[in-house]
Amino acid sequence: MAARTWMQGPPEAILLATDLSARCDRALDRAVSLAGEWQARLTALHVMEEPAPGALVGGTPVPSWRRARDPQRVAEARIRSELREVAPDLTVVIDRGDAADAILRTAEACHCGLVVAGVARDEALGRLALGSTVARLVRRSAVPVLVVRERGHRPYRRVVVATDFSESSRHALEAAVRFFPHRAVTLFNAYDAPMAGLASDAAAFRDQFRAGAARDGEAFLKSADLGGWHGSKPRVLIEHGEPDRILYDYASEEDVDLVALGTHGRSALFEVLIGGVAQRLLATLPCDTLVVRDPRANLSG
């Protein structure tokens, strides 16, 4: 799939990954909403686990008359039943095996420009937000991944792009403004002033770092390709503190709908995105998260 597909504008096709659990209804609602907003094709993917030979239920062999003749048809019928009214042209794909592999394979085969997944914790596919699947998906997906945590009752209104002013986070900004060209966008940067406690005037020392970050922010905006965007100039917000903690507080207090993140940046927030910080953000942020992988990143995972 071509790199930086988001530069062409909103996706023409969306892939919804669902495990058919109740919590995945949130991802379903958001995928349907975005497909309608963008007039995009919607594909729903359900990945089935391979049953073990002679599987038992409650320690008792399953009677032949209770066994589903075709579990794939059962899953497809359920998906179509839930989406028949809102997505009549839906394409349904039922696959088996590893969830991340199936998601990536289907996204490429269906030419999808966005993958949408939920955050249910105790379901097979729902472990996306906290387990190894999301790490592999983010590392390897050539298209942005939207992790949905909130109900999609309204379009996204307030979008925050978490940035360290690196090339990687510029991709996140350019994707966000093309996906949502009429929304208010805030560039969020958290900085740390090393050895500020050793300075004679710690506050002045931090102010110097803030001023430098503000200059970096303006230069970052000038370097970004915001063609096709119709919103006002993004607000640049510079804060002192730990990025994940400050970002969580800001999103909570300011009613942020969506946070966009780039991968493989130059600061702690981005260099360890595939590790602990990303897991904490995806597990705790009170809003949805759009993760945009740097096209230069290695596809192995």
C-alpha positions as CSV (number, residue, x, y, z in Angstrom):
1,M,0.0,0.0,0.0
2,A,1.4,3.4,-0.9
3,A,2.9,5.5,1.9
4,R,1.2,8.5,3.3
5,T,-2.2,7.6,1.9
6,W,-3.7,10.2,4.2
7,M,-2.3,13.0,2.1
8,Q,-5.0,12.3,-0.5
9,G,-7.7,13.3,1.9
10,P,-10.2,11.3,4.0
11,P,-10.1,7.5,3.3
12,E,-12.2,6.1,0.6
13,A,-12.5,2.8,2.5
14,I,-12.6,2.0,6.2
15,L,-11.9,-1.3,7.9
16,L,-13.8,-2.0,11.2
17,A,-12.2,-4.8,13.3
18,T,-14.8,-6.3,15.6
19,D,-15.0,-9.3,17.9
20,L,-18.8,-9.0,18.1
21,S,-18.7,-8.0,21.8
22,A,-20.9,-5.2,23.3
23,R,-17.9,-2.9,23.8
24,C,-17.0,-3.1,20.1
25,D,-20.3,-1.4,19.4
26,R,-18.5,1.9,20.1
27,A,-16.0,1.2,17.3
28,L,-18.9,0.1,15.1
29,D,-20.8,3.3,15.7
30,R,-17.8,5.5,15.0
31,A,-16.8,3.5,11.8
32,V,-20.4,3.9,10.5
33,S,-20.4,7.6,11.3
34,L,-17.1,8.3,9.6
35,A,-18.1,6.2,6.5
36,G,-21.2,8.4,6.2
37,E,-19.2,11.6,6.7
38,W,-16.6,10.7,4.1
39,Q,-18.9,8.7,1.8
40,A,-16.4,5.8,2.3
41,R,-16.8,2.1,1.7
42,L,-17.0,0.1,5.0
43,T,-15.6,-3.3,5.5
44,A,-16.2,-5.2,8.8
45,L,-13.7,-7.9,9.8
46,H,-14.2,-10.6,12.4
47,V,-11.3,-12.9,13.2
48,M,-12.3,-16.4,14.5
49,E,-10.1,-18.5,16.7
50,E,-9.2,-21.9,15.4
51,P,-11.2,-24.4,17.5
52,A,-9.1,-27.1,19.1
53,P,-9.8,-30.6,17.9
54,G,-12.5,-32.3,20.0
55,A,-13.3,-29.1,21.8
56,L,-15.2,-29.4,25.1
57,V,-17.8,-27.1,26.6
58,G,-17.9,-27.3,30.3
59,G,-15.9,-30.5,30.2
60,T,-18.6,-32.3,28.2
61,P,-18.3,-33.2,24.5
62,V,-20.5,-31.0,22.3
63,P,-23.4,-32.9,20.8
64,S,-23.4,-32.9,17.0
65,W,-26.8,-31.3,16.9
66,R,-25.5,-28.3,18.9
67,R,-22.5,-27.7,16.7
68,A,-22.8,-24.7,14.4
69,R,-22.8,-26.0,10.8
70,D,-20.9,-23.0,9.6
71,P,-19.7,-20.6,12.3
72,Q,-18.4,-18.1,9.7
73,R,-22.0,-17.7,8.3
74,V,-23.3,-17.2,11.8
75,A,-20.8,-14.4,12.4
76,E,-21.4,-12.8,9.1
77,A,-25.2,-12.9,9.6
78,R,-24.8,-11.3,13.0
79,I,-22.7,-8.4,11.6
80,R,-25.1,-7.8,8.7
81,S,-28.1,-7.9,11.1
82,E,-26.5,-5.2,13.3
83,L,-25.5,-3.0,10.3
84,R,-28.2,-3.6,7.7
85,E,-30.0,-0.4,8.4
86,V,-27.0,1.9,8.7
87,A,-24.6,0.3,6.2
88,P,-26.5,-1.6,3.5
89,D,-23.5,-1.8,1.3
90,L,-21.3,-3.2,4.0
91,T,-18.6,-5.8,3.0
92,V,-18.1,-8.5,5.6
93,V,-14.9,-10.5,5.9
94,I,-14.6,-13.5,8.2
95,D,-11.0,-14.7,8.8
96,R,-9.2,-17.1,11.0
97,G,-5.9,-17.0,12.9
98,D,-3.9,-14.2,14.3
99,A,-5.9,-11.0,14.7
100,A,-3.2,-8.5,13.8
101,D,-2.2,-10.4,10.7
102,A,-5.8,-10.7,9.6
103,I,-6.4,-7.0,10.1
104,L,-3.3,-6.0,8.1
105,R,-4.1,-8.5,5.4
106,T,-7.7,-7.4,5.0
107,A,-6.8,-3.6,5.1
108,E,-4.4,-4.1,2.2
109,A,-6.7,-6.4,0.2
110,C,-9.7,-4.0,0.6
111,H,-7.5,-0.8,0.0
112,C,-8.6,0.6,3.3
113,G,-7.2,4.0,4.4
114,L,-8.1,3.6,8.1
115,V,-8.4,0.7,10.6
116,V,-11.0,1.2,13.4
117,A,-10.9,-1.0,16.5
118,G,-12.5,-0.9,19.9
119,V,-11.0,-1.2,23.4
120,A,-13.0,-3.9,25.2
121,R,-10.5,-5.5,27.6
122,D,-11.8,-9.0,28.2
123,E,-12.5,-10.1,24.6
124,A,-10.2,-11.8,22.2
125,L,-9.9,-8.9,19.7
126,G,-10.7,-6.4,22.5
127,R,-7.2,-6.9,23.9
128,L,-6.1,-4.5,21.1
129,A,-5.7,-1.5,23.5
130,L,-3.7,-3.2,26.2
131,G,-1.9,-6.2,24.8
132,S,0.5,-7.1,22.1
133,T,-1.9,-6.9,19.2
134,V,-2.0,-3.1,19.1
135,A,1.7,-2.9,19.4
136,R,2.1,-5.1,16.3
137,L,-0.7,-3.3,14.5
138,V,0.8,0.1,15.1
139,R,4.3,-1.1,14.2
140,R,3.2,-2.6,10.9
141,S,0.1,-0.8,9.7
142,A,0.8,1.4,6.7
143,V,-2.5,3.3,7.3
144,P,-3.6,5.1,10.5
145,V,-5.3,3.1,13.3
146,L,-8.2,4.6,15.2
147,V,-8.7,3.1,18.7
148,V,-12.3,4.0,19.8
149,R,-13.2,4.3,23.4
150,E,-16.1,6.7,23.4
151,R,-19.6,6.3,21.9
152,G,-19.9,7.9,18.5
153,H,-23.0,9.9,19.1
154,R,-21.5,13.0,17.6
155,P,-18.8,13.9,15.0
156,Y,-15.4,14.7,16.4
157,R,-15.3,18.4,17.3
158,R,-12.1,19.0,19.2
159,V,-8.9,17.3,17.9
160,V,-5.6,17.4,19.6
161,V,-2.3,16.4,17.8
162,A,0.3,15.4,20.4
163,T,3.6,16.6,18.9
164,D,7.3,16.7,19.7
165,F,7.8,18.7,16.5
166,S,9.5,15.8,14.8
167,E,8.9,14.5,11.3
168,S,6.9,11.6,12.7
169,S,4.4,13.8,14.5
170,R,4.1,16.0,11.4
171,H,2.6,13.0,9.7
172,A,0.0,12.8,12.5
173,L,-0.9,16.5,12.0
174,E,-1.2,16.2,8.2
175,A,-3.4,13.1,8.6
176,A,-5.6,14.8,11.2
177,V,-6.2,17.9,9.1
178,R,-7.0,15.9,6.0
179,F,-9.4,13.5,7.8
180,F,-11.1,16.4,9.6
181,P,-10.5,19.6,7.5
182,H,-13.2,21.7,9.3
183,R,-12.4,20.8,12.9
184,A,-10.6,22.9,15.5
185,V,-7.0,21.5,16.0
186,T,-4.7,22.0,18.9
187,L,-1.0,21.2,18.7
188,F,0.0,19.8,22.2
189,N,3.6,19.7,23.3
190,A,4.9,18.8,26.8
191,Y,8.5,19.6,27.6
192,D,10.9,18.9,30.4
193,A,13.6,21.4,31.4
194,P,16.5,19.2,32.5
195,M,18.3,20.3,35.6
196,A,15.9,23.1,36.2
197,G,16.1,22.4,39.9
198,L,19.8,23.3,39.9
199,A,19.3,26.7,38.3
200,S,19.3,29.8,40.5
201,D,15.9,30.8,39.0
202,A,14.1,27.6,38.1
203,A,11.0,29.4,36.8
204,A,13.1,31.5,34.5
205,F,15.0,28.4,33.4
206,R,11.7,26.7,32.4
207,D,10.5,29.8,30.7
208,Q,13.5,29.7,28.4
209,F,12.7,26.2,27.5
210,R,9.0,27.1,26.9
211,A,10.1,30.0,24.6
212,G,12.3,27.6,22.6
213,A,9.5,25.1,22.3
214,A,7.1,27.9,21.1
215,R,9.6,28.8,18.4
216,D,9.9,25.1,17.4
217,G,6.1,25.0,17.3
218,E,5.8,27.9,14.8
219,A,8.6,26.4,12.6
220,F,6.8,23.0,12.8
221,L,3.6,24.5,11.5
222,K,5.3,26.3,8.7
223,S,6.9,23.0,7.6
224,A,3.7,21.0,7.6
225,D,1.6,20.6,4.5
226,L,-1.9,21.7,5.5
227,G,-3.3,21.9,2.0
228,G,-7.0,21.3,1.7
229,W,-7.6,22.3,5.4
230,H,-10.4,24.8,6.0
231,G,-10.0,25.4,9.7
232,S,-8.3,28.3,11.5
233,K,-4.6,28.2,12.3
234,P,-4.0,25.4,14.9
235,R,-3.5,26.6,18.4
236,V,0.0,25.6,19.8
237,L,-0.2,24.6,23.5
238,I,3.1,24.3,25.3
239,E,3.1,22.7,28.8
240,H,5.7,21.7,31.3
241,G,5.6,18.1,32.7
242,E,5.3,14.5,31.8
243,P,3.7,14.1,28.4
244,D,1.3,11.3,29.1
245,R,0.1,12.7,32.4
246,I,-0.4,16.3,31.1
247,L,-2.1,15.0,28.0
248,Y,-4.5,12.9,30.0
249,D,-5.4,15.9,32.2
250,Y,-5.9,18.2,29.2
251,A,-8.0,15.8,27.3
252,S,-10.2,15.2,30.4
253,E,-10.7,18.8,31.4
254,E,-11.1,20.3,27.9
255,D,-13.6,17.7,26.5
256,V,-11.2,16.6,23.7
257,D,-12.8,14.1,21.3
258,L,-9.7,12.8,19.5
259,V,-6.0,12.7,20.1
260,A,-3.7,12.0,17.1
261,L,-0.3,10.5,17.8
262,G,2.7,10.0,15.5
263,T,5.2,7.2,16.0
264,H,9.0,7.1,16.0
265,G,9.5,10.7,17.1
266,R,12.4,12.2,19.0
267,S,11.0,12.6,22.5
268,A,10.1,10.1,25.2
269,L,6.4,10.1,24.4
270,F,7.0,8.9,20.8
271,E,10.2,6.8,21.1
272,V,8.5,4.5,23.5
273,L,5.1,4.7,21.9
274,I,5.0,1.0,21.2
275,G,5.8,0.4,24.9
276,G,4.5,1.5,28.3
277,V,3.5,5.1,27.4
278,A,1.4,4.0,24.5
279,Q,-0.3,1.4,26.6
280,R,-1.1,3.9,29.3
281,L,-2.4,6.4,26.8
282,L,-4.6,3.9,25.0
283,A,-5.8,2.5,28.3
284,T,-6.5,5.7,30.1
285,L,-7.2,8.6,27.7
286,P,-10.8,9.6,28.0
287,C,-11.2,10.0,24.2
288,D,-10.5,8.2,21.0
289,T,-6.9,7.9,19.7
290,L,-5.6,8.1,16.1
291,V,-2.2,6.5,15.7
292,V,-0.3,7.4,12.5
293,R,2.9,5.4,11.8
294,D,5.8,7.1,10.3
295,P,6.1,5.7,6.7
296,R,9.9,5.4,7.2
297,A,9.4,3.0,10.1
298,N,10.4,-0.7,9.7
299,L,7.4,-2.9,8.9
300,S,8.7,-5.8,10.9
301,G,6.8,-6.5,14.1
